Amino acid sequence: MPTLGEILYALHGALRVFRGDAGGFACFRPGVEGFWVAAWAALISLPAHLVMVGVQITHNPALELGLGVLLVEALVFVIVWFGYAFAAHFALALIAREDRYFDYMNAVFWTAVPQIYLQFIVAMLDVVGLLPGPLTGLATIGVVVAVLWYRWFVAKAALDVTSGTAVLVVIATLVFEFVLTALLSPVI
């Protein structure tokens, strides 16, 4: 289990990476031990994810928010989180980057936290009415663009691949996450 100091240091690194500073990767513990430390980022991200699921459910009259649904969504989140790590282990061999697996996954895990909380902030600003309708749409587009760039930068820098290969990694990641979530989630 990571210490609070290690978590804060890793999140500082994730924010540096968000600014396009590859030096932020040095804030993540390397190797297999770092992988298991970075996996705790799922626990940090889960509350924001579940609140966003709850908001999504309240906007859909066909769905009912309950503990069972939230538990299923938490399980789906964990399955997608670690399912991607499992799939990436094999997929990186296709681009001859299996030696960078831990560098990449440690970065993917830690950088997921700011991505999820950025989405959470925009969703909460919308829920409390601080963003008028058109501004919510614009903010959402901005978040999507930022997250896509962030994922591209993580893939390009952590895997040391070309821009085109990084784009393919991001597309594969999004497809994997979408398909698995669509198959498992009662909300999506």
TIVO-2410 file (N, C-alpha, C; in nm, 3 decimals):
# residues 188
REC num residu      c1      c2      c3 atome chaine
REC   1      M   0.085  -0.118   0.000     N      A
REC   1      M   0.000   0.000   0.000    CA      A
REC   1      M   0.089   0.124   0.000     C      A
REC   2      P   0.059   0.221  -0.088     N      A
REC   2      P   0.142   0.340  -0.093    CA      A
REC   2      P   0.117   0.431   0.027     C      A
REC   3      T   0.219   0.505   0.063     N      A
REC   3      T   0.203   0.604   0.169    CA      A
REC   3      T   0.134   0.727   0.110     C      A
REC   4      L   0.084   0.813   0.197     N      A
REC   4      L   0.022   0.936   0.151    CA      A
REC   4      L   0.123   1.020   0.072     C      A
REC   5      G   0.246   1.023   0.121     N      A
REC   5      G   0.350   1.098   0.051    CA      A
REC   5      G   0.374   1.045  -0.089     C      A
REC   6      E   0.376   0.912  -0.103     N      A
REC   6      E   0.398   0.852  -0.235    CA      A
REC   6      E   0.280   0.881  -0.328     C      A
REC   7      I   0.159   0.877  -0.273     N      A
REC   7      I   0.041   0.908  -0.354    CA      A
REC   7      I   0.047   1.053  -0.404     C      A
REC   8      L   0.077   1.144  -0.313     N      A
REC   8      L   0.084   1.286  -0.351    CA      A
REC   8      L   0.194   1.311  -0.453     C      A
REC   9      Y   0.307   1.244  -0.435     N      A
REC   9      Y   0.419   1.259  -0.529    CA      A
REC   9      Y   0.380   1.206  -0.667     C      A
REC  10      A   0.313   1.091  -0.670     N      A
REC  10      A   0.269   1.032  -0.797    CA      A
REC  10      A   0.165   1.121  -0.864     C      A
REC  11      L   0.073   1.177  -0.786     N      A
REC  11      L  -0.028   1.265  -0.844    CA      A
REC  11      L   0.035   1.394  -0.895     C      A
REC  12      H   0.138   1.441  -0.825     N      A
REC  12      H   0.215   1.556  -0.874    CA      A
REC  12      H   0.276   1.520  -1.010     C      A
REC  13      G   0.331   1.400  -1.020     N      A
REC  13      G   0.387   1.354  -1.147    CA      A
REC  13      G   0.282   1.346  -1.256     C      A
REC  14      A   0.162   1.298  -1.220     N      A
REC  14      A   0.053   1.288  -1.318    CA      A
REC  14      A   0.013   1.426  -1.370     C      A
REC  15      L   0.014   1.525  -1.282     N      A
REC  15      L  -0.019   1.661  -1.326    CA      A
REC  15      L   0.092   1.720  -1.413     C      A
REC  16      R   0.216   1.685  -1.382     N      A
REC  16      R   0.327   1.728  -1.469    CA      A
REC  16      R   0.311   1.667  -1.608     C      A
REC  17      V   0.275   1.540  -1.612     N      A
REC  17      V   0.254   1.473  -1.741    CA      A
REC  17      V   0.138   1.541  -1.815     C      A
REC  18      F   0.035   1.580  -1.743     N      A
REC  18      F  -0.079   1.649  -1.804    CA      A
REC  18      F  -0.036   1.779  -1.872     C      A
REC  19      R   0.067   1.841  -1.819     N      A
REC  19      R   0.120   1.964  -1.879    CA      A
REC  19      R   0.219   1.935  -1.992     C      A
REC  20      G   0.237   1.807  -2.024     N      A
REC  20      G   0.328   1.770  -2.133    CA      A
REC  20      G   0.471   1.753  -2.088     C      A
REC  21      D   0.493   1.739  -1.959     N      A
REC  21      D   0.627   1.723  -1.902    CA      A
REC  21      D   0.654   1.575  -1.876     C      A
REC  22      A   0.730   1.512  -1.964     N      A
REC  22      A   0.761   1.369  -1.949    CA      A
REC  22      A   0.842   1.342  -1.823     C      A
REC  23      G   0.902   1.444  -1.764     N      A
REC  23      G   0.973   1.426  -1.638    CA      A
REC  23      G   0.882   1.381  -1.525     C      A
REC  24      G   0.751   1.400  -1.543     N      A
REC  24      G   0.656   1.355  -1.442    CA      A
REC  24      G   0.655   1.205  -1.424     C      A
REC  25      F   0.697   1.131  -1.527     N      A
REC  25      F   0.702   0.985  -1.517    CA      A
REC  25      F   0.799   0.940  -1.408     C      A
REC  26      A   0.899   1.021  -1.379     N      A
REC  26      A   0.997   0.986  -1.275    CA      A
REC  26      A   0.933   0.985  -1.136     C      A
REC  27      C   0.814   1.040  -1.123     N      A
REC  27      C   0.744   1.042  -0.994    CA      A
REC  27      C   0.672   0.911  -0.965     C      A
REC  28      F   0.668   0.821  -1.061     N      A
REC  28      F   0.600   0.693  -1.044    CA      A
REC  28      F   0.703   0.586  -1.009     C      A
REC  29      R   0.675   0.508  -0.906     N      A
REC  29      R   0.766   0.399  -0.870    CA      A
REC  29      R   0.774   0.301  -0.987     C      A
REC  30      P   0.894   0.262  -1.027     N      A
REC  30      P   0.908   0.175  -1.144    CA      A
REC  30      P   0.884   0.027  -1.114     C      A
REC  31      G   0.873  -0.051  -1.220     N      A
REC  31      G   0.872  -0.196  -1.210    CA      A
REC  31      G   0.743  -0.255  -1.160     C      A
REC  32      V   0.750  -0.385  -1.130     N      A
REC  32      V   0.632  -0.458  -1.087    CA      A
REC  32      V   0.581  -0.407  -0.953     C      A
REC  33      E   0.670  -0.369  -0.864     N      A
REC  33      E   0.627  -0.314  -0.735    CA      A
REC  33      E   0.552  -0.183  -0.758     C      A
REC  34      G   0.603  -0.102  -0.851     N      A
REC  34      G   0.536   0.022  -0.885    CA      A
REC  34      G   0.399   0.000  -0.946     C      A
REC  35      F   0.385  -0.110  -1.021     N      A
REC  35      F   0.256  -0.144  -1.081    CA      A
REC  35      F   0.151  -0.163  -0.971     C      A
REC  36      W   0.187  -0.240  -0.867     N      A
REC  36      W   0.090  -0.267  -0.762    CA      A
REC  36      W   0.064  -0.145  -0.675     C      A
REC  37      V   0.163  -0.059  -0.661     N      A
REC  37      V   0.141   0.068  -0.591    CA      A
REC  37      V   0.048   0.156  -0.674     C      A
REC  38      A   0.075   0.166  -0.804     N      A
REC  38      A  -0.007   0.249  -0.893    CA      A
REC  38      A  -0.150   0.196  -0.905     C      A
REC  39      A  -0.168   0.067  -0.885     N      A
REC  39      A  -0.301   0.009  -0.894    CA      A
REC  39      A  -0.396   0.071  -0.790     C      A
REC  40      W  -0.339   0.123  -0.681     N      A
REC  40      W  -0.420   0.189  -0.579    CA      A
REC  40      W  -0.487   0.314  -0.633     C      A
REC  41      A  -0.440   0.365  -0.745     N      A
REC  41      A  -0.504   0.481  -0.808    CA      A
REC  41      A  -0.650   0.451  -0.842     C      A
REC  42      A  -0.682   0.325  -0.862     N      A
REC  42      A  -0.822   0.287  -0.888    CA      A
REC  42      A  -0.910   0.323  -0.769     C      A
REC  43      L  -0.860   0.299  -0.649     N      A
REC  43      L  -0.936   0.331  -0.528    CA      A
REC  43      L  -0.955   0.482  -0.513     C      A
REC  44      I  -0.855   0.557  -0.554     N      A
REC  44      I  -0.864   0.704  -0.548    CA      A
REC  44      I  -0.966   0.754  -0.650     C      A
REC  45      S  -0.973   0.689  -0.765     N      A
REC  45      S  -1.061   0.731  -0.874    CA      A
REC  45      S  -1.205   0.684  -0.859     C      A
REC  46      L  -1.224   0.573  -0.791     N      A
REC  46      L  -1.356   0.510  -0.783    CA      A
REC  46      L  -1.466   0.600  -0.728     C      A
REC  47      P  -1.444   0.677  -0.620     N      A
REC  47      P  -1.554   0.761  -0.570    CA      A
REC  47      P  -1.608   0.858  -0.675     C      A
REC  48      A  -1.519   0.924  -0.747     N      A
REC  48      A  -1.565   1.019  -0.850    CA      A
REC  48      A  -1.641   0.945  -0.959     C      A
REC  49      H  -1.592   0.828  -0.996     N      A
REC  49      H  -1.660   0.748  -1.099    CA      A
REC  49      H  -1.801   0.711  -1.053     C      A
REC  50      L  -1.815   0.667  -0.929     N      A
REC  50      L  -1.946   0.624  -0.880    CA      A
REC  50      L  -2.043   0.742  -0.868     C      A
REC  51      V  -1.993   0.858  -0.829     N      A
REC  51      V  -2.080   0.976  -0.824    CA      A
REC  51      V  -2.129   1.009  -0.965     C      A
REC  52      M  -2.040   1.002  -1.064     N      A
REC  52      M  -2.082   1.030  -1.203    CA      A
REC  52      M  -2.183   0.926  -1.252     C      A
REC  53      V  -2.166   0.801  -1.211     N      A
REC  53      V  -2.265   0.698  -1.246    CA      A
REC  53      V  -2.398   0.732  -1.182     C      A
REC  54      G  -2.394   0.773  -1.055     N      A
REC  54      G  -2.517   0.812  -0.985    CA      A
REC  54      G  -2.589   0.926  -1.055     C      A
REC  55      V  -2.513   1.025  -1.100     N      A
REC  55      V  -2.571   1.138  -1.174    CA      A
REC  55      V  -2.634   1.088  -1.304     C      A
REC  56      Q  -2.564   1.001  -1.372     N      A
REC  56      Q  -2.616   0.946  -1.498    CA      A
REC  56      Q  -2.747   0.870  -1.474     C      A
REC  57      I  -2.753   0.796  -1.365     N      A
REC  57      I  -2.874   0.720  -1.333    CA      A
REC  57      I  -2.990   0.814  -1.302     C      A
REC  58      T  -2.964   0.922  -1.228     N      A
REC  58      T  -3.073   1.014  -1.193    CA      A
REC  58      T  -3.127   1.087  -1.316     C      A
REC  59      H  -3.050   1.094  -1.423     N      A
REC  59      H  -3.096   1.159  -1.546    CA      A
REC  59      H  -3.173   1.061  -1.636     C      A
REC  60      N  -3.180   0.935  -1.597     N      A
REC  60      N  -3.248   0.834  -1.679    CA      A
REC  60      N  -3.360   0.773  -1.596     C      A
REC  61      P  -3.485   0.809  -1.624     N      A
REC  61      P  -3.597   0.759  -1.543    CA      A
REC  61      P  -3.615   0.608  -1.549     C      A
REC  62      A  -3.557   0.543  -1.647     N      A
REC  62      A  -3.571   0.397  -1.658    CA      A
REC  62      A  -3.480   0.324  -1.560     C      A
REC  63      L  -3.384   0.396  -1.503     N      A
REC  63      L  -3.290   0.335  -1.410    CA      A
REC  63      L  -3.318   0.380  -1.267     C      A
REC  64      E  -3.287   0.293  -1.173     N      A
REC  64      E  -3.306   0.327  -1.033    CA      A
REC  64      E  -3.172   0.316  -0.961     C      A
REC  65      L  -3.137   0.422  -0.890     N      A
REC  65      L  -3.011   0.424  -0.816    CA      A
REC  65      L  -3.028   0.343  -0.688     C      A
REC  66      G  -2.939   0.248  -0.668     N      A
REC  66      G  -2.941   0.168  -0.547    CA      A
REC  66      G  -2.803   0.112  -0.520     C      A
REC  67      L  -2.787   0.056  -0.403     N      A
REC  67      L  -2.658   0.001  -0.363    CA      A
REC  67      L  -2.614  -0.109  -0.459     C      A
REC  68      G  -2.708  -0.192  -0.503     N      A
REC  68      G  -2.673  -0.301  -0.594    CA      A
REC  68      G  -2.614  -0.250  -0.725     C      A
REC  69      V  -2.675  -0.146  -0.780     N      A
REC  69      V  -2.625  -0.089  -0.906    CA      A
REC  69      V  -2.486  -0.030  -0.885     C      A
REC  70      L  -2.467   0.041  -0.773     N      A
REC  70      L  -2.336   0.101  -0.746    CA      A
REC  70      L  -2.229  -0.006  -0.725     C      A
REC  71      L  -2.266  -0.116  -0.660     N      A
REC  71      L  -2.169  -0.225  -0.641    CA      A
REC  71      L  -2.133  -0.289  -0.775     C      A
REC  72      V  -2.232  -0.308  -0.860     N      A
REC  72      V  -2.204  -0.364  -0.993    CA      A
REC  72      V  -2.114  -0.268  -1.071     C      A
REC  73      E  -2.145  -0.139  -1.066     N      A
REC  73      E  -2.063  -0.040  -1.138    CA      A
REC  73      E  -1.921  -0.033  -1.082     C      A
REC  74      A  -1.907  -0.049  -0.951     N      A
REC  74      A  -1.772  -0.053  -0.892    CA      A
REC  74      A  -1.696  -0.175  -0.943     C      A
REC  75      L  -1.764  -0.287  -0.951     N      A
REC  75      L  -1.702  -0.409  -1.002    CA      A
REC  75      L  -1.664  -0.394  -1.149     C      A
REC  76      V  -1.752  -0.334  -1.228     N      A
REC  76      V  -1.723  -0.310  -1.370    CA      A
REC  76      V  -1.600  -0.220  -1.382     C      A
REC  77      F  -1.592  -0.117  -1.300     N      A
REC  77      F  -1.478  -0.026  -1.301    CA      A
REC  77      F  -1.348  -0.102  -1.275     C      A
REC  78      V  -1.348  -0.188  -1.175     N      A
REC  78      V  -1.228  -0.265  -1.141    CA      A
REC  78      V  -1.194  -0.365  -1.252     C      A
REC  79      I  -1.295  -0.428  -1.310     N      A
REC  79      I  -1.270  -0.523  -1.419    CA      A
REC  79      I  -1.210  -0.452  -1.540     C      A
REC  80      V  -1.264  -0.337  -1.575     N      A
REC  80      V  -1.210  -0.261  -1.689    CA      A
REC  80      V  -1.068  -0.213  -1.656     C      A
REC  81      W  -1.047  -0.166  -1.534     N      A
REC  81      W  -0.915  -0.115  -1.491    CA      A
REC  81      W  -0.808  -0.223  -1.505     C      A
REC  82      F  -0.832  -0.338  -1.443     N      A
REC  82      F  -0.732  -0.444  -1.447    CA      A
REC  82      F  -0.740  -0.526  -1.576     C      A
REC  83      G  -0.857  -0.528  -1.639     N      A
REC  83      G  -0.869  -0.595  -1.768    CA      A
REC  83      G  -0.782  -0.529  -1.873     C      A
REC  84      Y  -0.777  -0.396  -1.868     N      A
REC  84      Y  -0.690  -0.325  -1.962    CA      A
REC  84      Y  -0.544  -0.358  -1.934     C      A
REC  85      A  -0.508  -0.363  -1.808     N      A
REC  85      A  -0.369  -0.397  -1.773    CA      A
REC  85      A  -0.334  -0.537  -1.825     C      A
REC  86      F  -0.428  -0.630  -1.814     N      A
REC  86      F  -0.406  -0.766  -1.864    CA      A
REC  86      F  -0.393  -0.765  -2.016     C      A
REC  87      A  -0.486  -0.698  -2.084     N      A
REC  87      A  -0.483  -0.694  -2.231    CA      A
REC  87      A  -0.358  -0.622  -2.282     C      A
REC  88      A  -0.320  -0.515  -2.214     N      A
REC  88      A  -0.201  -0.439  -2.257    CA      A
REC  88      A  -0.075  -0.524  -2.249     C      A
REC  89      H  -0.071  -0.614  -2.153     N      A
REC  89      H   0.046  -0.702  -2.139    CA      A
REC  89      H   0.072  -0.777  -2.269     C      A
REC  90      F  -0.034  -0.822  -2.333     N      A
REC  90      F  -0.020  -0.896  -2.458    CA      A
REC  90      F  -0.015  -0.802  -2.579     C      A
REC  91      A  -0.093  -0.694  -2.575     N      A
REC  91      A  -0.099  -0.603  -2.689    CA      A
REC  91      A   0.033  -0.532  -2.714     C      A
REC  92      L   0.107  -0.503  -2.608     N      A
REC  92      L   0.234  -0.432  -2.626    CA      A
REC  92      L   0.335  -0.518  -2.702     C      A
REC  93      A   0.319  -0.648  -2.698     N      A
REC  93      A   0.407  -0.735  -2.776    CA      A
REC  93      A   0.386  -0.713  -2.926     C      A
REC  94      L   0.265  -0.675  -2.964     N      A
REC  94      L   0.235  -0.651  -3.106    CA      A
REC  94      L   0.310  -0.530  -3.161     C      A
REC  95      I   0.345  -0.438  -3.073     N      A
REC  95      I   0.421  -0.320  -3.119    CA      A
REC  95      I   0.564  -0.322  -3.064     C      A
REC  96      A   0.607  -0.441  -3.021     N      A
REC  96      A   0.743  -0.462  -2.972    CA      A
REC  96      A   0.779  -0.366  -2.858     C      A
REC  97      R   0.685  -0.349  -2.764     N      A
REC  97      R   0.710  -0.261  -2.650    CA      A
REC  97      R   0.680  -0.330  -2.517     C      A
REC  98      E   0.684  -0.463  -2.516     N      A
REC  98      E   0.654  -0.535  -2.393    CA      A
REC  98      E   0.753  -0.502  -2.282     C      A
REC  99      D   0.875  -0.459  -2.318     N      A
REC  99      D   0.974  -0.422  -2.217    CA      A
REC  99      D   0.936  -0.291  -2.145     C      A
REC 100      R   0.842  -0.216  -2.199     N      A
REC 100      R   0.800  -0.089  -2.140    CA      A
REC 100      R   0.666  -0.102  -2.066     C      A
REC 101      Y   0.621  -0.226  -2.049     N      A
REC 101      Y   0.489  -0.251  -1.991    CA      A
REC 101      Y   0.471  -0.181  -1.857     C      A
REC 102      F   0.563  -0.201  -1.764     N      A
REC 102      F   0.544  -0.143  -1.631    CA      A
REC 102      F   0.553   0.009  -1.632     C      A
REC 103      D   0.644   0.064  -1.712     N      A
REC 103      D   0.651   0.210  -1.724    CA      A
REC 103      D   0.517   0.264  -1.775     C      A
REC 104      Y   0.463   0.197  -1.876     N      A
REC 104      Y   0.338   0.241  -1.936    CA      A
REC 104      Y   0.221   0.225  -1.839     C      A
REC 105      M   0.205   0.108  -1.781     N      A
REC 105      M   0.089   0.085  -1.694    CA      A
REC 105      M   0.095   0.170  -1.568     C      A
REC 106      N   0.214   0.189  -1.512     N      A
REC 106      N   0.224   0.275  -1.394    CA      A
REC 106      N   0.178   0.416  -1.429     C      A
REC 107      A   0.217   0.463  -1.547     N      A
REC 107      A   0.173   0.595  -1.593    CA      A
REC 107      A   0.023   0.597  -1.622     C      A
REC 108      V  -0.028   0.493  -1.686     N      A
REC 108      V  -0.171   0.485  -1.716    CA      A
REC 108      V  -0.252   0.491  -1.587     C      A
REC 109      F  -0.212   0.414  -1.488     N      A
REC 109      F  -0.287   0.411  -1.362    CA      A
REC 109      F  -0.287   0.548  -1.294     C      A
REC 110      W  -0.169   0.605  -1.274     N      A
REC 110      W  -0.162   0.732  -1.201    CA      A
REC 110      W  -0.226   0.846  -1.279     C      A
REC 111      T  -0.210   0.848  -1.410     N      A
REC 111      T  -0.266   0.958  -1.488    CA      A
REC 111      T  -0.417   0.945  -1.507     C      A
REC 112      A  -0.473   0.830  -1.473     N      A
REC 112      A  -0.618   0.814  -1.479    CA      A
REC 112      A  -0.687   0.900  -1.373     C      A
REC 113      V  -0.620   0.924  -1.262     N      A
REC 113      V  -0.682   0.999  -1.152    CA      A
REC 113      V  -0.720   1.141  -1.197     C      A
REC 114      P  -0.626   1.221  -1.250     N      A
REC 114      P  -0.668   1.354  -1.295    CA      A
REC 114      P  -0.771   1.352  -1.407     C      A
REC 115      Q  -0.763   1.251  -1.494     N      A
REC 115      Q  -0.862   1.241  -1.602    CA      A
REC 115      Q  -1.002   1.225  -1.545     C      A
REC 116      I  -1.017   1.134  -1.452     N      A
REC 116      I  -1.148   1.105  -1.395    CA      A
REC 116      I  -1.199   1.225  -1.315     C      A
REC 117      Y  -1.111   1.287  -1.237     N      A
REC 117      Y  -1.156   1.400  -1.156    CA      A
REC 117      Y  -1.184   1.524  -1.242     C      A
REC 118      L  -1.119   1.539  -1.354     N      A
REC 118      L  -1.151   1.649  -1.445    CA      A
REC 118      L  -1.292   1.629  -1.501     C      A
REC 119      Q  -1.324   1.506  -1.540     N      A
REC 119      Q  -1.459   1.475  -1.586    CA      A
REC 119      Q  -1.561   1.497  -1.474     C      A
REC 120      F  -1.523   1.458  -1.353     N      A
REC 120      F  -1.608   1.473  -1.235    CA      A
REC 120      F  -1.640   1.621  -1.209     C      A
REC 121      I  -1.538   1.707  -1.218     N      A
REC 121      I  -1.558   1.850  -1.192    CA      A
REC 121      I  -1.658   1.909  -1.291     C      A
REC 122      V  -1.641   1.878  -1.418     N      A
REC 122      V  -1.734   1.930  -1.519    CA      A
REC 122      V  -1.875   1.876  -1.494     C      A
REC 123      A  -1.887   1.749  -1.461     N      A
REC 123      A  -2.018   1.690  -1.433    CA      A
REC 123      A  -2.084   1.758  -1.312     C      A
REC 124      M  -2.006   1.784  -1.208     N      A
REC 124      M  -2.062   1.846  -1.087    CA      A
REC 124      M  -2.100   1.992  -1.113     C      A
REC 125      L  -2.020   2.064  -1.192     N      A
REC 125      L  -2.056   2.202  -1.228    CA      A
REC 125      L  -2.188   2.205  -1.304     C      A
REC 126      D  -2.210   2.104  -1.386     N      A
REC 126      D  -2.336   2.092  -1.459    CA      A
REC 126      D  -2.451   2.060  -1.364     C      A
REC 127      V  -2.429   1.965  -1.275     N      A
REC 127      V  -2.535   1.922  -1.183    CA      A
REC 127      V  -2.583   2.036  -1.094     C      A
REC 128      V  -2.490   2.115  -1.043     N      A
REC 128      V  -2.529   2.224  -0.952    CA      A
REC 128      V  -2.572   2.350  -1.028     C      A
REC 129      G  -2.568   2.345  -1.161     N      A
REC 129      G  -2.618   2.454  -1.242    CA      A
REC 129      G  -2.522   2.570  -1.261     C      A
REC 130      L  -2.394   2.550  -1.235     N      A
REC 130      L  -2.298   2.658  -1.252    CA      A
REC 130      L  -2.255   2.677  -1.397     C      A
REC 131      L  -2.284   2.578  -1.480     N      A
REC 131      L  -2.253   2.590  -1.622    CA      A
REC 131      L  -2.383   2.590  -1.701     C      A
REC 132      P  -2.411   2.698  -1.775     N      A
REC 132      P  -2.530   2.695  -1.861    CA      A
REC 132      P  -2.514   2.588  -1.969     C      A
REC 133      G  -2.625   2.538  -2.021     N      A
REC 133      G  -2.625   2.429  -2.119    CA      A
REC 133      G  -2.517   2.434  -2.225     C      A
REC 134      P  -2.507   2.543  -2.304     N      A
REC 134      P  -2.404   2.546  -2.408    CA      A
REC 134      P  -2.262   2.541  -2.352     C      A
REC 135      L  -2.243   2.603  -2.236     N      A
REC 135      L  -2.110   2.602  -2.175    CA      A
REC 135      L  -2.074   2.463  -2.124     C      A
REC 136      T  -2.175   2.388  -2.078     N      A
REC 136      T  -2.151   2.250  -2.036    CA      A
REC 136      T  -2.103   2.167  -2.154     C      A
REC 137      G  -2.169   2.183  -2.268     N      A
REC 137      G  -2.127   2.111  -2.388    CA      A
REC 137      G  -1.986   2.147  -2.429     C      A
REC 138      L  -1.954   2.274  -2.424     N      A
REC 138      L  -1.820   2.320  -2.459    CA      A
REC 138      L  -1.716   2.266  -2.361     C      A
REC 139      A  -1.749   2.270  -2.231     N      A
REC 139      A  -1.657   2.217  -2.129    CA      A
REC 139      A  -1.637   2.067  -2.148     C      A
REC 140      T  -1.744   1.997  -2.181     N      A
REC 140      T  -1.734   1.852  -2.202    CA      A
REC 140      T  -1.644   1.822  -2.322     C      A
REC 141      I  -1.661   1.896  -2.429     N      A
REC 141      I  -1.574   1.878  -2.546    CA      A
REC 141      I  -1.429   1.907  -2.508     C      A
REC 142      G  -1.408   2.012  -2.431     N      A
REC 142      G  -1.273   2.045  -2.386    CA      A
REC 142      G  -1.210   1.934  -2.304     C      A
REC 143      V  -1.290   1.874  -2.215     N      A
REC 143      V  -1.240   1.763  -2.134    CA      A
REC 143      V  -1.206   1.643  -2.222     C      A
REC 144      V  -1.292   1.612  -2.317     N      A
REC 144      V  -1.266   1.499  -2.407    CA      A
REC 144      V  -1.137   1.521  -2.484     C      A
REC 145      V  -1.118   1.640  -2.537     N      A
REC 145      V  -0.995   1.671  -2.611    CA      A
REC 145      V  -0.874   1.660  -2.519     C      A
REC 146      A  -0.885   1.715  -2.398     N      A
REC 146      A  -0.773   1.709  -2.303    CA      A
REC 146      A  -0.739   1.565  -2.266     C      A
REC 147      V  -0.841   1.483  -2.241     N      A
REC 147      V  -0.818   1.343  -2.204    CA      A
REC 147      V  -0.756   1.266  -2.321     C      A
REC 148      L  -0.803   1.291  -2.442     N      A
REC 148      L  -0.744   1.223  -2.558    CA      A
REC 148      L  -0.598   1.262  -2.576     C      A
REC 149      W  -0.569   1.391  -2.562     N      A
REC 149      W  -0.430   1.435  -2.573    CA      A
REC 149      W  -0.345   1.372  -2.463     C      A
REC 150      Y  -0.398   1.372  -2.341     N      A
REC 150      Y  -0.327   1.318  -2.225    CA      A
REC 150      Y  -0.294   1.171  -2.248     C      A
REC 151      R  -0.392   1.095  -2.293     N      A
REC 151      R  -0.369   0.952  -2.319    CA      A
REC 151      R  -0.267   0.932  -2.431     C      A
REC 152      W  -0.277   1.017  -2.534     N      A
REC 152      W  -0.181   1.009  -2.644    CA      A
REC 152      W  -0.040   1.038  -2.593     C      A
REC 153      F  -0.025   1.142  -2.512     N      A
REC 153      F   0.106   1.178  -2.461    CA      A
REC 153      F   0.163   1.066  -2.373     C      A
REC 154      V   0.080   1.009  -2.288     N      A
REC 154      V   0.125   0.898  -2.202    CA      A
REC 154      V   0.172   0.782  -2.288     C      A
REC 155      A   0.095   0.744  -2.389     N      A
REC 155      A   0.134   0.632  -2.476    CA      A
REC 155      A   0.262   0.664  -2.550     C      A
REC 156      K   0.271   0.782  -2.607     N      A
REC 156      K   0.389   0.819  -2.686    CA      A
REC 156      K   0.515   0.823  -2.600     C      A
REC 157      A   0.506   0.888  -2.484     N      A
REC 157      A   0.624   0.906  -2.401    CA      A
REC 157      A   0.660   0.780  -2.321     C      A
REC 158      A   0.561   0.716  -2.261     N      A
REC 158      A   0.591   0.599  -2.177    CA      A
REC 158      A   0.632   0.478  -2.260     C      A
REC 159      L   0.576   0.466  -2.380     N      A
REC 159      L   0.612   0.352  -2.466    CA      A
REC 159      L   0.724   0.386  -2.563     C      A
REC 160      D   0.757   0.513  -2.573     N      A
REC 160      D   0.861   0.560  -2.666    CA      A
REC 160      D   0.828   0.513  -2.808     C      A
REC 161      V   0.708   0.554  -2.855     N      A
REC 161      V   0.661   0.517  -2.988    CA      A
REC 161      V   0.635   0.643  -3.070     C      A
REC 162      T   0.609   0.624  -3.198     N      A
REC 162      T   0.577   0.737  -3.285    CA      A
REC 162      T   0.439   0.793  -3.250     C      A
REC 163      S   0.411   0.911  -3.300     N      A
REC 163      S   0.280   0.973  -3.277    CA      A
REC 163      S   0.168   0.886  -3.332     C      A
REC 164      G   0.188   0.830  -3.451     N      A
REC 164      G   0.086   0.744  -3.511    CA      A
REC 164      G   0.059   0.619  -3.430     C      A
REC 165      T   0.165   0.558  -3.381     N      A
REC 165      T   0.147   0.438  -3.297    CA      A
REC 165      T   0.075   0.475  -3.168     C      A
REC 166      A   0.108   0.590  -3.111     N      A
REC 166      A   0.039   0.636  -2.989    CA      A
REC 166      A  -0.110   0.657  -3.016     C      A
REC 167      V  -0.144   0.710  -3.132     N      A
REC 167      V  -0.285   0.727  -3.168    CA      A
REC 167      V  -0.354   0.590  -3.173     C      A
REC 168      L  -0.289   0.492  -3.233     N      A
REC 168      L  -0.347   0.357  -3.239    CA      A
REC 168      L  -0.364   0.297  -3.101     C      A
REC 169      V  -0.269   0.320  -3.012     N      A
REC 169      V  -0.280   0.271  -2.874    CA      A
REC 169      V  -0.402   0.335  -2.806     C      A
REC 170      V  -0.419   0.465  -2.823     N      A
REC 170      V  -0.534   0.534  -2.763    CA      A
REC 170      V  -0.665   0.481  -2.820     C      A
REC 171      I  -0.671   0.463  -2.950     N      A
REC 171      I  -0.793   0.410  -3.012    CA      A
REC 171      I  -0.823   0.270  -2.959     C      A
REC 172      A  -0.722   0.185  -2.952     N      A
REC 172      A  -0.740   0.049  -2.899    CA      A
REC 172      A  -0.787   0.053  -2.754     C      A
REC 173      T  -0.731   0.143  -2.677     N      A
REC 173      T  -0.770   0.157  -2.536    CA      A
REC 173      T  -0.917   0.197  -2.526     C      A
REC 174      L  -0.957   0.296  -2.602     N      A
REC 174      L  -1.096   0.343  -2.598    CA      A
REC 174      L  -1.193   0.234  -2.642     C      A
REC 175      V  -1.158   0.162  -2.747     N      A
REC 175      V  -1.244   0.053  -2.794    CA      A
REC 175      V  -1.256  -0.054  -2.686     C      A
REC 176      F  -1.142  -0.092  -2.627     N      A
REC 176      F  -1.143  -0.193  -2.520    CA      A
REC 176      F  -1.234  -0.149  -2.406     C      A
REC 177      E  -1.215  -0.026  -2.358     N      A
REC 177      E  -1.294   0.024  -2.246    CA      A
REC 177      E  -1.442   0.032  -2.281     C      A
REC 178      F  -1.473   0.080  -2.401     N      A
REC 178      F  -1.612   0.093  -2.442    CA      A
REC 178      F  -1.681  -0.043  -2.451     C      A
REC 179      V  -1.617  -0.137  -2.518     N      A
REC 179      V  -1.678  -0.269  -2.538    CA      A
REC 179      V  -1.698  -0.340  -2.404     C      A
REC 180      L  -1.595  -0.341  -2.321     N      A
REC 180      L  -1.607  -0.410  -2.192    CA      A
REC 180      L  -1.714  -0.344  -2.104     C      A
REC 181      T  -1.716  -0.212  -2.102     N      A
REC 181      T  -1.816  -0.142  -2.022    CA      A
REC 181      T  -1.957  -0.167  -2.078     C      A
REC 182      A  -1.972  -0.163  -2.209     N      A
REC 182      A  -2.103  -0.187  -2.270    CA      A
REC 182      A  -2.153  -0.328  -2.240     C      A
REC 183      L  -2.062  -0.424  -2.236     N      A
REC 183      L  -2.101  -0.562  -2.207    CA      A
REC 183      L  -2.139  -0.584  -2.061     C      A
REC 184      L  -2.072  -0.513  -1.970     N      A
REC 184      L  -2.086  -0.543  -1.827    CA      A
REC 184      L  -2.174  -0.446  -1.750     C      A
REC 185      S  -2.184  -0.322  -1.794     N      A
REC 185      S  -2.251  -0.220  -1.715    CA      A
REC 185      S  -2.402  -0.218  -1.737     C      A
REC 186      P  -2.480  -0.218  -1.629     N      A
REC 186      P  -2.625  -0.205  -1.645    CA      A
REC 186      P  -2.667  -0.061  -1.674     C      A
REC 187      V  -2.576   0.033  -1.656     N      A
REC 187      V  -2.609   0.175  -1.672    CA      A
REC 187      V  -2.578   0.224  -1.812     C      A
REC 188      I  -2.468   0.180  -1.869     N      A
REC 188      I  -2.426   0.229  -2.000    CA      A
REC 188      I  -2.502   0.156  -2.110     C      A
***
